[in-house]
Amino acid sequence: MAESDVGTDVGTFETAPRDRVYFDAASSEPLHPAAREALLGALDSGWADPARLYGAARSSRMLLDRARAQVASVLGVRPDEVSFTASGTQAVHLAVLGTLRARRRTGRHLVVSAVEHSSVLHAAESHERDGGEVTVVGVDRHGRVDPEEFAAALRPDTALACLQSANHEVGTVQPVAEAAEACRAAGVPLFVDAAQSAGRVDVPEGWSLLAAGAHKWGGPPGVGVLVVRKGTRWRSPLPEDERERRRVPGFENVPGAVAAAAALAALRAEMTAEAPRLSALIGRIRDRVPRTIEDVQVVGDPERRLPHLVTFSCLYVPGEALLTELDRLGFAVSSGSSCTADTLRPSHVLEAMGVITHGNVRVSLPRDARAADVDRFLHVLPDAVARLRRAAGASVE
C-alpha cells in the first residue's frame, strides 16, 4: 500500500489489511540487504577453519579480521578489542561474569540498574548465588538512572558496574557518559549493554566492556559482539579455549560475523538520515495515542530516547488480547511488559518505573518503516482498544 493510498477517512482502512506490517524491530530487526549479500558470499568463501594455514583457511581468516575491523570502526574501538559470540546474551554473560572473576581480589560487589536486560540480571543472580553482593540502583518515572545515585552505589570493593545504553522496553537513553566518569574516578570498570542502540546511535565513551546482538541491527541471529577494552581485567568464566583470543569458545561463525558487520556498518550509515525520520514517526505515536484513546499512559523519556521505539499502556485491556487483536489487523507489535501467558509476571522495567504494568504495547520501527503504516496503525488502534474494553465489560465510553 503506497502512502498516497492512505486517507484520513475511516472508510479507507480495511478490517483485513492487504499488508502485514512489522513493528517489532526492538525484538529483531529484519535482515538488512547488506547482511544478506555478505552472508551469501561468505558461505562460499568463509567456510574453512580460520585457525589453519592453507589457502581456504587464510581466506576465512581475512574475512573474519575484516568483519572485526568493520565492527570496531562503527563502535570506535580497536579491532583486537572485539570478539564475536554466539549471541548477545552470551556476550553479556561473558562480560559480566568474566570481569567479576578477574577482579575477585578487588571485591565481590556488583552494581546494576533496576531496568537492565534480563541477561544482565540473571548474571547478577548467578553472582549472588556464588556469594557475591549486588546493589540495584533505581530509576525515575521515565526509566532513567540518576547519575549521582549510580555513583553513590560504587564502593571500594565494587568489582563491576553495569548500565545499559538505552532501555529495551521503553527506549529511554541512560546517562552512560556520567556513569562512566564516576566509574573511572572510582577505579571501577563499566559494562554497557548496547543491544538496542548499536548501529542506531553512538554510545558515549568511557566504558570498559560492551555487548550487543547482531539480530537487533539487521544482522543474522546467532551472532553477538563482546568488546573488552585494553587495560580491563577480564578472565573467561568458561573452560579455556583457543578461539577468539581465548574469550569465546567454539568454532567461529565466519559467515555470520561477516554478515553482522556488514549490517552494522550499513545501518549506522543510514541512521544519519533515518533516525530523524523514525523519531518523528515515534513522536507522532506519542502524541496521537493519548489524544485518541482515554486512560492511556505513554511511558519512557519523551526527549532522551531511542529514535525508533515507544511503549504505551492501556488501562482495562489485557496486553495479550491487544497484541492478538493488532496481529489480526495486520500489525506485529510486542508488549513493553514481559507479562505473557507463559510467565504471568509483569515487566521488571515497568515495575521499577512505577508505571502501569499491564495492557502494554511496544512499537519499534524497523529501518524501512512507512509513514502510511504508522498512520493506519494509529487509525485502527482506538477501535481495537474500545472493542476489547467492551468485551471485558470495562468500557470507558
KOLLUM-355713 format. One record per residue: x, y, z of N, C-alpha, C in turn. Coordinates in steps of 0.2 Angstrom, whole numbers, plus 2048, in hexadecimal, padded with zeros to 3 digits. Example, Ala and Ser with C-alpha at 12.3 -4.5 7.8 and 13.67 -1.06 7.14 Angstrom:
8427E482783E7EA8278427F0827 8407F58238447FB824840800827 
REM end
This chain:
8047FA800800800800804806800 80480A7FB8088107FB8058167FF 80981A80180781F806801823804 8018247FD7FB8287FA7F58257FA 7F581E7FC7EF81A7FC7EB81B803 7EF81E8087EC81E80E7E9825810 7E38258117DF82B8127DE82C819 7DA83181B7D88338227D1831824 7CD82E81F7C782C8207C7825823 7C38238277C281D82A7C1817825 7BD8198207BB81481B7C1812817 7C78168177CC8148127D180E816 7CF80D81C7D380781F7CF80181F 7D37FB81E7CF7F581D7D07F1824 7CB7ED8257CB7E982B7D17E482A 7D17E18247D67DC8237DB7DF81E 7E07E28217E57E681D7E87E1817 7EA7E58127EE7E280C7F57E080E 7F87E48127FF7E38148007E181C 8057DD81D8077DC82480C7E0825 80C7E482B8107E982D8147E7833 81B7E783381F7E58388227EB83C 81F7EB8428217F18478247EE84D 8297E984C82C7E68528347E6851 8377EB84F83E7EB84D8427EB854 83F7ED8598437EC8608447E5862 8407E085F8417D98608467D785B 8457D885584A7D68508487DA84A 84D7DE84784D7E284184D7DD83B 8497DE8368497DA8308507DA82D 8527D482A8597D382785A7D9822 8607DD8238617E281F8647DF818 8627E28138647E080C86C7DF80C 86F7E480F8777E380F8797DD813 8757DB8188777D581C8767CF817 8707CF81486E7C98108747C880A 8767CD80787B7CD8028817CA804 8837CD80A88A7CB80D8897C4810 8847C28128837BB8158847B680F 8807B780A8807B38048877B2801 88B7B88018927B77FE8967B4803 8967B580A89A7B280F8997AA80F 8937A880E8917A180E89579D809 8977A080489B79D7FF8A379E800 8A57A38038AC7A58048AE7A580B 8AA7A48108AC7A48178AA79E81B 8AA7988188A879281B8AE78F81F 8B479081C8BA78C81F8BC78F826 8C078B82A8C278D8308C7792830 8C57988338C979E8338D079D837 8D079883B8D679783F8DC79383B 8DA7908358DF78C8318E379182C 8E878E8298EC7928258EC79181D 8E778C81B8E778B8148E2791811 8E279180A8DF7978078D8798809 8D37938098CC79480A8CC797812 8D07948168D079781D8D279E81E 8D77A081A8DA7A781A8D47AB817 8D07A98128CB7AD8108C67AE815 8C47A98198BF7AA81F8C27AF824 8C97AE8258CC7B282A8CB7BA828 8CC7BB8228CC7C281F8C57C4820 8C07C081E8B97C381F8B77C4826 8BA7C082B8B87C18328BC7C7834 8C27C88328C67CE8358C27D5832 8C07D482B8BD7DA8288B67DC82C 8B37D682E8AC7D88318AE7DB838 8B37D883C8B57DB8428B77E2842 8BA7E483C8BC7EB83C8B67EF83A 8B27ED8368AC7F08348A87F283B 8A77ED83F8A37EE8458A77F384A 8AD7F284A8B17F784E8B17FE84C 8B07FF8458B08068438A9809845 8A480584489D80884689D80A84D 8A080585289F8068598A580B85B 8AA80C8578AF81185A8B480E85E 8B680785D8BB8048618C080085C 8C57FD8608CA7FA85C8C77F385A 8C97F08548C77EA8528C97E4856 8CF7E485A8D07DF85E8CD7DF865 8C87E48668C47E586B8BD7E186A 8BC7DF8648B57DD8628B67D5861 8B17D28648B07CA8638A97C9861 8A87C485D8A17C285A89F7BC85F 8997BC8618967B78658907B4862 88D7AF8658877AB8628817AF863 8817B486787B7B886887C7BF86C 8787C386C8797C98718787C7878 8747C287A8747C088187A7BD883 87D7B887F8847B68808897BB881 8897C087D88D7C687E88D7C9885 8867CA8878857CD88D8887C9893 8867C28938887BE8988907BE899 8937BD89389A7BD89389D7C4896 89A7C989489D7D089689C7D089E 8967CF8A08957D08A78997CB8AC 8987C48AA89B7BF8AE8A27BF8AE 8A57C18A78AC7C18A68AF7C68AA 8AC7CC8AA8AF7D28AE8AF7D08B6 8A97CE8B88A97CC8BF8AE7C78C1 8AF7C28BD8B47BD8BE8BB7C08BF 8BD7C48BA8C47C78B98C57CC8BF 8C07CF8C28C17D48C78BF7D28CE 8BF7CC8CF8BC7C98D58C17CB8DB 8C77CD8DA8CB7CF8E08C97D68E2 8C67DA8DD8C47E18DE8BE7E18E3 8BA7DC8E18B37DB8E58AE7D78E1 8A97D68E48A37D28E189D7D68E1 89D7DD8E18987E18E08967E38D9 8907E28D788E7E48D08887E98D1 8887EE8CC8837F38CC8807F28C5 8797F28C58757F28BF86F7F78C0 86C7F98BA8667FD8BB8607F88BB 85B7FB8BE8557F78BE8517F58B8 8537F88B28507F78AC8547F48A7 85A7F08A985E7ED8A585A7E78A1 85D7E589C85A7DF89885B7D989D 8567D489C8567CE8A085D7CB8A0 8607CB89A8677C789A86C7CA89F 86B7D18A08707D48A586D7D28AC 8677D28AD8647D08B48657C98B5 8657C58B08667BE8B286D7BC8B3 8727C08B08797C08B287A7C28B9 8767C78BB8777CA8C28747C58C7 86F7C28C586C7BC8CA8717B78CA 8747B58C58797B08C587F7B28CA 8817B88CA8867BB8CE8847BA8D5 87E7BC8D787C7BC8DD87C7B58E0 8797B08DC8797A98DE8807A68E0 8857AA8DC88C7A88DD88F7AB8E3 88B7AF8E788E7B38ED88F7BA8EC 88E7BD8E688F7C48E588A7C88E7 88B7CF8E78867D38E98847D88E3 87D7DA8E387B7DE8DD8777E48E0 8797EA8DE8757F08DF8717F18D9 86A7F28DA8667F48D48647FC8D5 8667FF8D08648078D085E8088CC 85980B8CF85380D8CD8538128C7 84D8138C484C8188BF84681C8C0 8458228BC8408268BD83A8248B9 8358288B982E8268B58308258AD 8358288AB8378278A483B8218A3 83D81E8A88428188A784981A8A7 84B8208A98528228A98558228B0 85B81F8B085F81F8B68628268B7 8628288BE86582E8C086C82D8C1 8708318BD8778308BD87B8308C4 8788358C887B8368CF87982F8D3 87382D8D28718268D68768218D3 8778208CD87B81B8CA88281C8CD 8858228CD88C8238D088C8218D7 8878238DB8878228E288781A8E4 8848168DF88480F8E088B80C8E0 89080F8DD89780C8DC89A80C8E3 89E8078E48A28068EA8A98048E8 8AD8048EE8B48018EC8B47FA8EA 8AF7F68EC8AF7EF8EA8AB7EE8E4 8A97F38E18A57F28DB8A97EF8D5 8A87E98D28AB7E68CD8A97E88C6 8A37EA8C68A07EC8BF8997F08C0 8987F48BB8927F88BB88F7F78B4 8887F68B48857F58AD87F7FA8AC 87F7FD8A687A8028A487980189D 8737FF89B8717FF894871806891 87380688A87380C88686C80F885 86780B88486080D88485B807885 85680988885180388A84E800885 84D7F988584B7F58808437F5880 8407F78858397F78868357FE884 83980388783580A88683A80F882 84080D88084481187C84881787F 84781788684B81D88985281C889 85682188785D82188786082388D 86581F88F86881F89686E824896 86F82789C87582B89C87C82889D 87E82489788482089788A824898 88A82A89589082E89689183089D 88C8328A188D8348A888F82E8AC 88C8298AB88D8238AE8948208AD 8978218A789D81F8A58A28248A9 8A182A8A98A582F8AD8A682D8B4 8A082B8B78A08298BE8A48238BF 8A381E8BB8A78188BB8AE8188BA 8B081D8B68B781E8B58BA8218BB 8B78268BE8B98298C48BA8248CA 8B681F8CA8B681A8CF8BA8148CE 8BD8138C88C180E8C68BD8078C4 8B68088C28B28038C18B08028BA 8B17FC8B68AF7FC8AF8A87FC8AE 8A67FF8A989E8008A789D7FB8A1 8987F78A28957F389D88F7F689A 88F7F78938897F98908867F488B 87F7F388D87B7EF8888797F4883 87B7F387D8797F78778757F4872 8717EF87486D7EB86F8687EF86B 8657F486F8607F886B8637FE868 86980086986B807866871805861 87480086187A7FF85C8777FF855 87A80385187880584B87380A84A 87080C84F86A81184E86D818851 87081885787381E85A87A81C85C 87E82185D88582086088481F867 88881A86A88981987188E81E874 88D82287989282687C89882287E 89E82687E8A48228808A5822887 8AA81E8898AC81D8908AB817893 8A78128908A580C8928AB807891 8AB8018958B07FC8958AE7F6891 8A87F48918A67EE88D89F7F088A 89D7ED8858977EE8818957E787E 88E7E687E88B7E087A8867E2876 8847DF87187F7E086C87D7DA868 8777D98658757D48618747D685A 8767D28558767D484E86F7D584B 86A7D084E8637D084B8607D784D 8627DB85285F7E18548607E684F 8667E684B8677EB8468677E883E 8637E383D8627E08378677DB834 86C7D98398707D383886C7CD839 8707C783886D7C183986C7BF840 8677BB8428677B884986D7B484A 86E7B38508747AE85287B7B1852 87B7B88528817BC8528817C1857 8867C285B8867C786088D7CA860 88E7D08638947D38638967D586B 89C7D386D89F7D58738A57D9872 8A57DF8758AB7E38758AE7E487C 8B47E387D8B87E38838BD7E8881 8BD7EE8848C27F38838C97F2886 8CE7F48838D57F38858D57F688C 8D97F28918DA7F48978D47F189C 8CF7EE89A8CA7EC89E8CB7E58A0 8CB7E38A68CD7DD8A98C77D88A7 8C87D38A48C27CE8A28C57C78A1 8C17C28A48C47BB8A38BD7B78A2 8BE7B389D8B87AF89B8B57AB8A0 8AE7AB8A18AB7A78A68AA7A08A4 8AC79F89E8AB79889B8B279489A 8B278E8998B878A8988BC78E892 8C278E8938C779188E8C678E887 8C67938828C679187B8CA795877 8CD7938728D279786E8CF79C869 8C879B8688C579F8638C47A6866 8C37AB8618C17B28628C57B5868 8CC7B48688D07B786D8CF7B4874 8CD7AE8748CB7AB87A8C57AE87E 8C17B287A8BB7B587D8B57B187C 8B47AE8768AE7AA8758AF7A3872 8AD79E8758AE7978738AA79686D 8AD7918698AA78E8638AC79185C 8AA78D8578AC78F8508A979584E 8AD79A84B8AA7A084A8A57A0844 89F7A484589A7A483F89C7AA83B 8A17A88368A47AD83289E7B082D 89A7AC82A8957B08268907B482A 88E7B283088A7B683488D7BC836 8947BC8388977C283A8987C7834 8997C482E89A7C98288937CC827 88E7C88288877CB8268857D082C 8877CF8328857D38388897DA837 88F7DA8358937E08348917E482E 88F7E182988C7E48238867E8825 8817E482987B7E882B87C7ED830 8817ED8348827F28398857F8836 8897F783188C7FD82D887800829 8837FC82687E7FF821878803825 87680082B87180382F873809832 87A80983487C81083787D815832 87F81382C87F81882787881B825 87381782586C81982386981D829 86B81C82F86881F835869827835 86E82983186F83183186883482E 86583182985F833826859830829 85982A82B85482682D852827834 85682983985582A840850830841 85183583E84C83B83E84583983C 84583583683F83483383B82F838 83E82A83A83B82583F839828845 83D82D84883C83084E83683584D 83583884782F83B846828837846 82983184382382C84382282A84A 82782984E82682785582282D859 82583385782283985A81A839859 81983785381283785080D832855 81082D85680D82885A80C82A861 81182D86481183086B80C83586C 80B83986680683E8677FF83C866 7FE8388617F783685F7F4831863 7F882C8667F482786A7F182A870 7F482E8747F083087A7EA835878 7EA8388727E583D8707DF83986D 7E083386B7DB82F8677D882986C 7DC8288717D98228757DA82587D 7D48248807D48268877D882088B 7DA8238917DE81F8967E381B893 7E881F8907EE81C88D7F4820890 7F981C8927FF81F89480581D890 80882288D80E82288881482288D 81881D88D81E81D89282581E88E 82A81F89283082089083282888F 83882988E83A83088E838833887 83483988783183B88183783F87C 83D84087F84284487C84883F87B 84B83D88185183988184F832880 84E83087984B82987784E827871 84E82187084F81E86984B820864 84D82185E84982485884381F856 84381985783F81485483A811859 83A81285F83680E864831812869 82B81086A82781386F82280D872 82180E87881C80A87C81780E87F 81180B87E80B80E882807809885 80380B88A7FF80688E7F880888E 7F480388C7EC80588C7E9801892 7E68068967E280389C7DC7FF89A 7DA7FA89D7D57F589C7D57F1896 7DB7F08947DC7EC88E7E27E788F 7E07E088F7E67DB8907EB7DC88A 7F17DD88C7F67DE8877F67D9881 7F67D28837F67CD87E7F07CD87A 7EA7CF87C7E47D08787E57D5873 7E87DB8757EA7E08707EF7DE86B 7F47DB86D7F97D98687F67D4863 7F27D08657EE7CB8617EA7CF85C 7E67D385E7E17D785A7E57DB855 7EB7DE8577EF7E28527F27DE84D 7F47D884F7F67D384A7F17D1845 7EB7D08477E57CF8437E47D483E 7E57DA8407E57E083C7EB7E1837 7F07DD8387F67DE8347FC7E1837 7FC7E283D8027E58408057E1845 80C7E08448107DC8498137E084D 8117E18548147E58598157E085F 8197E386481A7DF86A8177E2870 8197E08768167E387C81C7E687F 81C7EC8828217EF8868217EB88C 81D7E788E81D7E289481F7DB892 8227D88968247D189581E7CD898 8187D089A8137CC89C80F7C8897 8117C289680E7BE89180B7B8893 8087B488F8047AE8928097A9895 80F7A98938137A48968177A689C 8177AC89D81B7AF8A48167B28A9 8117B58A680C7B88AB80F7BD8AF 8157C08AD8187C58B28197CB8AE 8177D18B18187D78AE81F7D98AD 8207DE8A98277E08A782B7E38AD 8317E18AE8357E48B48377EB8B2 8377ED8AC8397F48AA8337F88AC 82D7F78AA8277FB8AB8267FB8B3 8277F68B68267F68BD82B7FB8C1 8317FB8BE8367FF8C18358068C0 8318088BA82F80F8B88298118BC 82580C8BF81F80E8C281A8108BE 81980D8B881480F8B38108088B2 80B8098AE8068038AD80A7FE8AA 8097F88AD80C7F28AA8087ED8A6 8027EF8A57FE7EA8A17FB7EE89B 7F97EB8967F67EE8907FB7F288C 8017F088C8067F38888077F1881 8097F687D80B7F58768117F9875 8167F587281D7F887081D7F8869 81D7FE86681E7FF85F82580185D 8297FD8598307FE8578307FD850 83280384D832803845838801842 8387FD83D83E7FA83A840800835 8467FF83284980482E845807828 84180382583D804820835806821 83480782882D80982A82A80E826 82480D82482081281F81C817823 81B81D82281782282581081F824 80E81D81F80781B81D805815822 80A81082380880B82880780D82F 80B81283180A815838804819838 80281C8337FB8208337F581A833 7F68158307F18108307F180D837 7F680B83A7F78098417F380D846 7F48148457F18198497EA819848 7E78178427E08188417DC812843 7E080C8437DC8068457DC80584D 7E28088507E38068577DD80885C 7DA80E85B7D581085F7CF80B85F 7CD8098597C78058597C97FE85C 7CF7FC85B7D17F585E7D17F5865 7D37FB8687D37FC8707CC7FC872 7C880086F7C18008717BD7FA870 7BF7F686B7BB7EF86B7BD7EA871 7C47EA8727C67E68787C47E887E 7C37EF87F7C07F28857B97F0886 7B57F08817AE7EE8817AE7E7882 7B27E387F7B27DB8807B37DA888 7B77DE88B7B97DC8927B57E0897 7B07E38947AB7E78987AE7ED89C 7B37F08997B77F589C7B77FB897 7B27FC8937B180288F7B2808892 7B680D8907B68148937B281988F 7AE81788A7AB81B8867A481E88A 
REM end
